[in-house]
Amino acid sequence: MGELEAQLVASFGPAFERNRPLATLTSFRIGGPADLFVIANTEQQLSAALAAADQHDVPVFCLGAGTNLLVSDRGIRGLVITLGPGFAYSNIEGNRVVAGAALQFRTLVERVVDKGLAGLEFAEGIPGTVGGGLVMNAGAFGGEIARVVSAVHGITAAGEQRRLSSDEIGFSYRRTVLPRGFVITRVEFTLEPGDRHALWTRIQTIRAQRAARQPGDYPNAGSVFKNPPGDFAARLLEKSGVKGMRIGAAAFSCRHANFIINLGGARAEDVRRLMDLARDKVRLATGILLEPEVKLVGEW
Ligand SMILES: Cc1cc2nc3c(=O)[nH]c(=O)nc-3n(C[C@H](O)[C@H](O)[C@H](O)COP(=O)(O)OP(=O)(O)OC[C@H]3O[C@@H](n4cnc5c(N)ncnc54)[C@H](O)[C@@H]3O)c2cc1C
């Protein structure tokens, strides 16, 4: 790792850090350090960092806004790359939209709605970046990103640029299948013309529904489990007596049964044990094995 570190110091300067604590870069406010950490602002920088890590056999993890992650208390071994402001742009021409992977999804929603473009309203209030939203095939209120994406651009593990059309992305419910180590740099969307006033009204409705449902007062990572086919994880968790259950400083929210909240100083291990306990309880009570939506990353 020493040679890689020297290369990263030379090309990233102050945008390189060693043993960078990750808790403050996640919405859960949980997680140990990344061995090596860089903020990439250009495709050239990103491509060089990926190729160098690949040559030295150092694992790479790409961090978005950290809103769907449980980073282990021991942190992430290898290199963590996050994309900086250089990737937080959008271009809108007619109904074709190109958004940089680091742009906040909520900013993109506001920009397209302001132009009278329909198709992304469902994403109002989903935190995180365009890149993270694409990888998670984020969705809500009956919509999902897969339906409006036409292509994705990114850099492969070997540092090469590549464009994938929407049918090469392997979209399914909260899941995509991308080439190993692929870092998304920008996403192309095709939207529909819509009525600006009606779109803003829809946005206000979604905002109000989210505010009523979600526990906004404690750090969390959104829904912990995916909905199983034909049912809702929150309903199953509530039925199985999980609501309000607590380990250490992590607890299932009393407001939304599928949210785990950090009451202050929770450890990743607390959250993981709580997830395991909840899965066991639901399986015993209903026979259904819930699948995590939150991604567990790092060294466990
Ligand atoms: C309060 C709250 C509400 C939420 N509501 C919803 C909801 O309604 N619907 C929903 O689907 N989700 C929801 N989420 C979960 C989360 O916001 C989404 O999954 C979001 O799209 C994740 O984006 P991110 O940038 O935070 O990605 P991260 O959490 O940082 O990463 C998620 C995955 O994407 C990968 N990734 C990120 N950026 C890139 C990139 N540029 N290239 C390659 N890989 C990348 C990461 O490696 C990781 O595997 C919610 C979360 C919170 C905290």
The ligand as an ORCA input file, in Angstrom:
! r2SCAN-3c Opt
* xyz 0 1
  C     -34.036      9.353      5.620
  C     -33.745      8.435      4.454
  C     -34.750      8.126      3.554
  C     -34.509      7.271      2.473
  N     -35.536      7.008      1.607
  C     -35.289      6.202      0.546
  C     -36.344      5.931     -0.384
  O     -37.463      6.401     -0.266
  N     -36.044      5.118     -1.428
  C     -34.814      4.581     -1.613
  O     -34.605      3.845     -2.590
  N     -33.802      4.837     -0.740
  C     -34.010      5.632      0.323
  N     -32.994      5.875      1.208
  C     -31.677      5.216      1.025
  C     -30.634      6.044      0.255
  O     -30.915      7.411      0.384
  C     -30.571      5.686     -1.216
  O     -30.244      4.329     -1.380
  C     -29.560      6.564     -1.968
  O     -29.819      6.458     -3.335
  C     -28.104      6.214     -1.693
  O     -27.276      7.190     -2.286
  P     -25.872      7.601     -1.645
  O     -25.229      8.602     -2.514
  O     -26.033      7.980     -0.235
  O     -25.092      6.205     -1.768
  P     -24.202      5.479     -0.656
  O     -25.065      5.121      0.491
  O     -22.982      6.251     -0.380
  O     -23.807      4.159     -1.450
  C     -24.771      3.212     -1.835
  C     -24.123      2.261     -2.841
  O     -23.851      2.986     -4.034
  C     -22.458      2.871     -4.373
  N     -22.081      4.143     -5.015
  C     -22.338      5.407     -4.612
  N     -21.894      6.297     -5.513
  C     -21.320      5.574     -6.512
  C     -20.672      5.902     -7.736
  N     -20.508      7.168     -8.143
  N     -20.209      4.888     -8.506
  C     -20.339      3.598     -8.129
  N     -20.937      3.213     -6.978
  C     -21.435      4.196     -6.188
  C     -21.757      2.625     -3.060
  O     -20.518      1.985     -3.293
  C     -22.763      1.718     -2.374
  O     -22.638      0.409     -2.854
  C     -33.216      6.720      2.297
  C     -32.189      7.037      3.204
  C     -32.452      7.883      4.267
  C     -31.338      8.220      5.227
*
